[in-house]
Structures are given as structure tokens and as C-alpha cells.
């Protein structure tokens, strides 16, 4: 599964911005047919995206296309126009049920593209177990994404700096993603001139178990991708812990102390996840 620390959203009808995004070095570029495109320019967006997928060099960046949700009745036309250009993945927004996943999977039957599901409504959060469980039968489903702004609007909440109003939905998405072996990608950070705030929110998401975060401007890429990489100190500590664990296991000893702390299996598993993340990023 590809690493998706930051996924950068770009309006699908803007070739210039697509080319800039392709050269940004971001883990994944999302060419948008939905919210980033005016209702009168959906056809232009499809044509621009299809041409860009065929003609633009995206380097190592994954090429994801966000189609319109089923409720708009535009999804079929999006898929018909985009799939022949062979995107790496499709992002389906406003996912509210397992039937949404099964339907988009059937529409993608002729391609090997991955599928990412954006959960951003109360109904979607209520049905998270059924949505995430689709991964057991549909291997192309690789990630759940939490859309905080739409979720807050759907439940009539007022967005606050603390984020307490969206905490339940945000926590539910990451828990269900991890329960079924999926990546969990966190919400957008709307302010563009608050790098400290962005890093703090990204760090908070990483601490919750999220594996990446949506970006809405190129300047957000570096802070997000850096936050979702383990630090050199964290990698060294994880390696030391695993080496000590293996040495004690080889000697036939179970629980042990290291640096004044009792070491148990949850700590070992956490250290293993740090090493896995570092290995995926080429750091070890």
C-alpha cells in the first residue's frame, strides 16, 4: 500500500495548478471533480484531468481523482471519462453506506485503481463499521478519510478551535479504519498562514493514529509530511526497544525493564509500527 502522508487537493479544471502539484513532491495529488469545480465546469474538469493523467509527469506522486458523490448523479460520467486515463486511485466523497463502496467497486471493475472513501456526514459515521468492513471483500479499498467541515455542517455544529464538536466523528473514522487494516487520513486545516497550527493539528492526528492528512495548498505539504514521519530519535528508541525485546526473548525471559519502565507487548507493537513507517519512507 502506498504511503499517503499528505494528499493535495487541486481543482480538476485548472491545468496550471495540476502541473504545479505534479512537481510538488507530495505523496499524493487529488485531481478534484467535486467541490473544487463549479457546477458549470464539470465537463471541463473531466477533460482536463484525463488529459493531465495522460500527459503530465507526476513523478513519485500518486494520482488520485475525486469524483462527484452518487447523490449528484454525476459519478457515472466522471468514472466513464476518467478511468480510461488510468488514475492510480479514485476518491469517493460523501460515502454513507457499504452499498456506495460496492457500487463504485463495480464501476471500477476494469481497472486496478485503488479506492479511498471520504466519510463526511452523520449517516456515514453511523455506518462506519459496514463501510470499513467492505475492505474484507474489496481489496481496492485502502483508506478512510475524515471530512470535518462537511460533517460539522451536516450535524449543525459550530466549528471551534478545540474541535470538540467533531471529536466523535474524527475518532470513529480512525478506529474503524484501523480495525479493518485501512489507512486513516485526517481532516483539512483551512488556515493557510498558520504553520504552527497546522503542525499541531497534524501532530494531534498522528497521535490519534491517523497516517496522513489532507492538504489544500502546496505550502501545507512539507509540514504535514514531516509530521507524519517518525523522528530520528523515535526511530532510534524503537530500534533499541525491539533489540532489547529480542534479546530477552532469546534468553527465555518475558517482561523486562528498560530505562526504568516495564516493557510489555503494546509498547513493542508501537515500536514496530514506528519502524514500519520509517522503512516505508526509506529512513531505515
ZINORQUI-V173203 format. One record per residue. N is the residue number from 1. RES is the residue in three letters. OMEGA is omega in whole degrees, 0 to 359 (NA if undefined). NEAR is the number of other ideal C-beta (glycine too) atoms within 10 Angstrom. Layout:
N&RES&OMEGA&NEAR + N&RES&OMEGA&NEAR
//
This chain:
1&UNK&184&11 + 2&UNK&176&16 + 3&UNK&180&19 + 4&UNK&178&25 + 5&UNK&177&26 + 6&UNK&172&28 + 7&UNK&187&26 + 8&UNK&179&26 + 9&UNK&181&22 + 10&UNK&177&28 + 11&UNK&185&21 + 12&UNK&181&30 + 13&UNK&183&22 + 14&UNK&183&20 + 15&UNK&181&16 + 16&UNK&180&8 + 17&UNK&177&16 + 18&UNK&181&24 + 19&UNK&176&16 + 20&UNK&179&14 + 21&UNK&180&26 + 22&UNK&181&20 + 23&UNK&188&15 + 24&UNK&183&20 + 25&UNK&179&15 + 26&UNK&180&27 + 27&UNK&183&22 + 28&UNK&175&28 + 29&UNK&177&28 + 30&UNK&177&27 + 31&UNK&196&34 + 32&UNK&171&24 + 33&UNK&189&31 + 34&UNK&190&25 + 35&UNK&182&14 + 36&UNK&184&19 + 37&UNK&178&23 + 38&UNK&182&11 + 39&UNK&183&8 + 40&UNK&185&7 + 41&UNK&180&16 + 42&UNK&180&20 + 43&UNK&178&14 + 44&UNK&180&14 + 45&UNK&179&25 + 46&UNK&182&26 + 47&UNK&180&13 + 48&UNK&180&20 + 49&UNK&180&29 + 50&UNK&179&20 + 51&UNK&180&13 + 52&UNK&179&24 + 53&UNK&181&20 + 54&UNK&193&10 + 55&UNK&187&10 + 56&UNK&176&17 + 57&UNK&181&8 + 58&UNK&179&20 + 59&UNK&181&11 + 60&UNK&184&10 + 61&UNK&174&21 + 62&UNK&182&19 + 63&UNK&182&21 + 64&UNK&175&25 + 65&UNK&173&29 + 66&UNK&177&27 + 67&UNK&176&28 + 68&UNK&181&25 + 69&UNK&182&20 + 70&UNK&182&19 + 71&UNK&181&12 + 72&UNK&184&16 + 73&UNK&178&9 + 74&UNK&187&18 + 75&UNK&182&22 + 76&UNK&179&13 + 77&UNK&177&16 + 78&UNK&183&25 + 79&UNK&181&21 + 80&UNK&182&11 + 81&UNK&189&19 + 82&UNK&187&23 + 83&UNK&178&20 + 84&UNK&178&13 + 85&UNK&172&17 + 86&UNK&172&13 + 87&UNK&178&23 + 88&UNK&183&18 + 89&UNK&173&24 + 90&UNK&176&25 + 91&UNK&179&27 + 92&UNK&179&27 + 93&UNK&175&27 + 94&UNK&178&21 + 95&UNK&185&30 + 96&UNK&182&20 + 97&UNK&176&16 + 98&UNK&180&17 + 99&UNK&175&14 + 100&UNK&181&22 + 101&UNK&180&23 + 102&UNK&181&13 + 103&UNK&181&15 + 104&UNK&178&22 + 105&UNK&178&18 + 106&UNK&179&9 + 107&UNK&182&18 + 108&UNK&190&20 + 109&UNK&185&8 + 110&UNK&182&8 + 111&UNK&177&17 + 112&UNK&184&9 + 113&UNK&176&17 + 114&UNK&180&21 + 115&UNK&175&22 + 116&UNK&184&26 + 117&UNK&179&29 + 118&UNK&181&24 + 119&UNK&188&26 + 120&UNK&177&24 + 121&UNK&177&22 + 122&UNK&180&13 + 123&UNK&178&12 + 124&UNK&179&27 + 125&UNK&179&23 + 126&UNK&183&14 + 127&UNK&185&19 + 128&UNK&182&21 + 129&UNK&181&13 + 130&UNK&179&13 + 131&UNK&182&27 + 132&UNK&181&26 + 133&UNK&177&16 + 134&UNK&181&22 + 135&UNK&181&21 + 136&UNK&180&10 + 137&UNK&184&11 + 138&UNK&184&17 + 139&UNK&181&10 + 140&UNK&176&19 + 141&UNK&187&25 + 142&UNK&185&19 + 143&UNK&168&25 + 144&UNK&181&28 + 145&UNK&179&30 + 146&UNK&177&28 + 147&UNK&187&25 + 148&UNK&186&23 + 149&UNK&178&14 + 150&UNK&179&18 + 151&UNK&179&23 + 152&UNK&179&19 + 153&UNK&182&13 + 154&UNK&182&17 + 155&UNK&179&14 + 156&UNK&181&8 + 157&UNK&174&14 + 158&UNK&181&6 + 159&UNK&181&13 + 160&UNK&179&10 + 161&UNK&181&6 + 162&UNK&180&8 + 163&UNK&182&14 + 164&UNK&183&9 + 165&UNK&180&16 + 166&UNK&186&21 + 167&UNK&181&12 + 168&UNK&180&12 + 169&UNK&181&25 + 170&UNK&178&21 + 171&UNK&182&14 + 172&UNK&181&19 + 173&UNK&183&33 + 174&UNK&180&21 + 175&UNK&181&16 + 176&UNK&176&21 + 177&UNK&183&27 + 178&UNK&179&16 + 179&UNK&183&13 + 180&UNK&173&16 + 181&UNK&181&12 + 182&UNK&169&24 + 183&UNK&177&20 + 184&UNK&183&24 + 185&UNK&191&29 + 186&UNK&187&25 + 187&UNK&176&24 + 188&UNK&173&18 + 189&UNK&190&24 + 190&UNK&181&13 + 191&UNK&181&11 + 192&UNK&184&11 + 193&UNK&182&8 + 194&UNK&182&12 + 195&UNK&180&14 + 196&UNK&178&8 + 197&UNK&178&14 + 198&UNK&180&23 + 199&UNK&180&17 + 200&UNK&180&14 + 201&UNK&177&21 + 202&UNK&179&25 + 203&UNK&178&13 + 204&UNK&178&14 + 205&UNK&179&24 + 206&UNK&178&20 + 207&UNK&177&8 + 208&UNK&182&15 + 209&UNK&177&15 + 210&UNK&182&25 + 211&UNK&180&23 + 212&UNK&186&25 + 213&UNK&176&28 + 214&UNK&176&23 + 215&UNK&180&30 + 216&UNK&177&15 + 217&UNK&180&16 + 218&UNK&181&17 + 219&UNK&178&13 + 220&UNK&187&23 + 221&UNK&185&19 + 222&UNK&179&16 + 223&UNK&181&22 + 224&UNK&184&27 + 225&UNK&178&20 + 226&UNK&181&13 + 227&UNK&183&21 + 228&UNK&170&24 + 229&UNK&175&18 + 230&UNK&179&20 + 231&UNK&178&13 + 232&UNK&179&10 + 233&UNK&180&8 + 234&UNK&179&15 + 235&UNK&180&20 + 236&UNK&179&13 + 237&UNK&180&16 + 238&UNK&179&23 + 239&UNK&180&15 + 240&UNK&180&13 + 241&UNK&180&21 + 242&UNK&178&16 + 243&UNK&179&11 + 244&UNK&179&17 + 245&UNK&181&21 + 246&UNK&179&11 + 247&UNK&179&11 + 248&UNK&178&16 + 249&UNK&180&12 + 250&UNK&180&8 + 251&UNK&178&8 + 252&UNK&179&6 + 253&UNK&182&10 + 254&UNK&181&10 + 255&UNK&179&9 + 256&UNK&179&15 + 257&UNK&174&10 + 258&UNK&181&14 + 259&UNK&175&9 + 260&UNK&181&5 + 261&UNK&173&10 + 262&UNK&181&9 + 263&UNK&177&18 + 264&UNK&187&12 + 265&UNK&176&10 + 266&UNK&178&8 + 267&UNK&179&16 + 268&UNK&180&17 + 269&UNK&178&9 + 270&UNK&178&11 + 271&UNK&178&22 + 272&UNK&178&14 + 273&UNK&177&14 + 274&UNK&181&20 + 275&UNK&178&18 + 276&UNK&179&13 + 277&UNK&179&21 + 278&UNK&180&19 + 279&UNK&179&11 + 280&UNK&180&15 + 281&UNK&178&16 + 282&UNK&183&7 + 283&UNK&176&13 + 284&UNK&NA&15
//
